[in-house]
Amino acid sequence: MCGAIRYQIEGEARRITHCHCIHCRRSSGAAFVTWIQFNPSDFKITSGVPCQYESRPRVTRQFCGKCGSQLTYQDAEEPHKIDVTACSLDNVGAISPDDHVWCDRMVPWLKISDELPRYKLGKDDE
């Protein structure tokens, strides 16, 4: 949001998903977070140094220490991928989400009218 952290992505997105899990909701203060998954080698910080914290065992989230914007999510058990917050992109209109995950955790007042697939758990956990 403030521009203190800049990053570059050079590869193709593997998946773009709306996550409704309680961890994403609490870490963002929003009803869900949209993530874009990449190979970690395709993502690099080009300026600034993000802060990070372990939001639960093995899971590291990076964010801007100046404005608090959430940037990435990485699970140590899945070192072959990194998730980047879609709305931290300069051109968020260039992406199109693939699905919704953790829909069994969706807040009851959220009404979504898109036609995207919905998964009760994480897509890979079904």
C-alpha positions as CSV (number, residue, x, y, z in Angstrom):
1,M,0.0,0.0,0.0
2,C,2.7,2.5,0.9
3,G,5.3,1.3,-1.6
4,A,8.1,0.6,1.0
5,I,8.2,-3.0,-0.2
6,R,8.4,-3.8,-3.9
7,Y,8.5,-7.2,-5.6
8,Q,8.8,-8.7,-9.0
9,I,7.3,-11.9,-10.4
10,E,8.7,-13.5,-13.5
11,G,6.8,-16.8,-13.8
12,E,3.3,-17.8,-14.6
13,A,0.7,-18.1,-11.8
14,R,-0.1,-21.7,-10.9
15,R,-3.4,-20.9,-9.3
16,I,-5.4,-17.9,-8.1
17,T,-7.8,-18.7,-5.2
18,H,-10.1,-16.9,-2.8
19,C,-9.3,-18.4,0.7
20,H,-11.9,-18.3,3.4
21,C,-10.0,-20.0,6.2
22,I,-10.0,-18.5,9.6
23,H,-6.2,-17.8,9.5
24,C,-6.4,-15.7,6.3
25,R,-9.5,-13.8,7.7
26,R,-7.8,-13.0,10.9
27,S,-4.5,-12.0,9.4
28,S,-6.1,-9.7,6.9
29,G,-9.2,-8.4,8.8
30,A,-11.2,-9.3,5.7
31,A,-13.9,-11.9,4.8
32,F,-11.4,-13.7,2.6
33,V,-8.0,-13.2,0.9
34,T,-7.2,-13.8,-2.7
35,W,-3.9,-15.5,-3.3
36,I,-1.8,-16.1,-6.4
37,Q,0.5,-19.1,-6.2
38,F,3.9,-19.2,-7.9
39,N,7.2,-21.0,-7.8
40,P,9.3,-19.3,-5.1
41,S,12.2,-18.9,-7.6
42,D,9.8,-16.7,-9.7
43,F,9.2,-14.2,-6.8
44,K,11.8,-11.7,-5.5
45,I,11.7,-8.6,-3.3
46,T,13.3,-5.8,-5.3
47,S,13.2,-3.1,-2.6
48,G,12.6,-2.9,1.1
49,V,12.7,-5.7,3.6
50,P,9.4,-7.2,4.6
51,C,8.7,-8.3,8.2
52,Q,7.6,-11.8,8.8
53,Y,6.0,-13.9,11.4
54,E,5.0,-17.5,12.0
55,S,1.2,-17.4,12.1
56,R,1.1,-21.1,13.1
57,P,3.7,-23.9,13.1
58,R,5.6,-24.0,9.7
59,V,3.6,-21.1,8.2
60,T,5.4,-17.8,7.5
61,R,3.6,-14.7,6.4
62,Q,5.4,-11.6,5.2
63,F,4.1,-8.1,5.4
64,C,5.2,-4.5,5.2
65,G,6.4,-3.2,8.5
66,K,5.5,0.3,7.6
67,C,1.8,0.0,6.5
68,G,1.0,-3.6,7.5
69,S,0.0,-4.8,4.1
70,Q,0.1,-8.6,3.9
71,L,2.3,-9.8,1.0
72,T,3.1,-13.6,1.1
73,Y,2.2,-16.9,2.7
74,Q,4.6,-19.9,2.7
75,D,4.2,-23.3,4.3
76,A,7.5,-25.0,5.1
77,E,5.9,-28.4,4.2
78,E,5.4,-27.1,0.7
79,P,8.6,-25.3,-0.2
80,H,7.8,-25.5,-3.9
81,K,5.2,-22.8,-3.8
82,I,4.7,-19.3,-2.5
83,D,1.4,-17.5,-2.3
84,V,1.3,-13.7,-3.0
85,T,-1.7,-11.5,-2.1
86,A,-3.5,-10.7,-5.3
87,C,-4.4,-7.2,-4.2
88,S,-0.8,-6.2,-3.6
89,L,-0.2,-6.4,-7.4
90,D,0.2,-3.2,-9.3
91,N,-2.4,-4.5,-11.8
92,V,-4.9,-6.7,-10.0
93,G,-7.2,-6.4,-13.0
94,A,-4.9,-8.6,-15.0
95,I,-5.7,-11.7,-13.0
96,S,-8.8,-13.9,-12.8
97,P,-9.4,-16.2,-9.8
98,D,-9.9,-19.9,-10.3
99,D,-11.9,-20.9,-7.2
100,H,-12.8,-20.6,-3.6
101,V,-11.3,-22.7,-0.8
102,W,-12.2,-23.4,2.8
103,C,-15.8,-22.5,2.0
104,D,-17.0,-24.4,5.1
105,R,-15.4,-21.5,7.0
106,M,-17.0,-18.8,5.0
107,V,-18.6,-16.0,7.1
108,P,-22.4,-16.5,7.1
109,W,-23.2,-12.9,5.9
110,L,-21.0,-13.1,2.8
111,K,-23.0,-13.7,-0.4
112,I,-20.9,-14.6,-3.5
113,S,-22.6,-14.7,-6.8
114,D,-19.7,-15.8,-9.1
115,E,-19.7,-19.2,-10.8
116,L,-16.2,-20.3,-9.6
117,P,-15.8,-23.8,-8.1
118,R,-16.1,-23.9,-4.3
119,Y,-14.2,-26.4,-2.1
120,K,-15.2,-27.2,1.4
121,L,-11.5,-27.6,2.4
122,G,-8.4,-26.5,0.7
123,K,-8.5,-27.8,-2.9
124,D,-5.6,-30.2,-2.4
125,D,-7.2,-31.5,0.8
126,E,-10.5,-32.7,-0.8
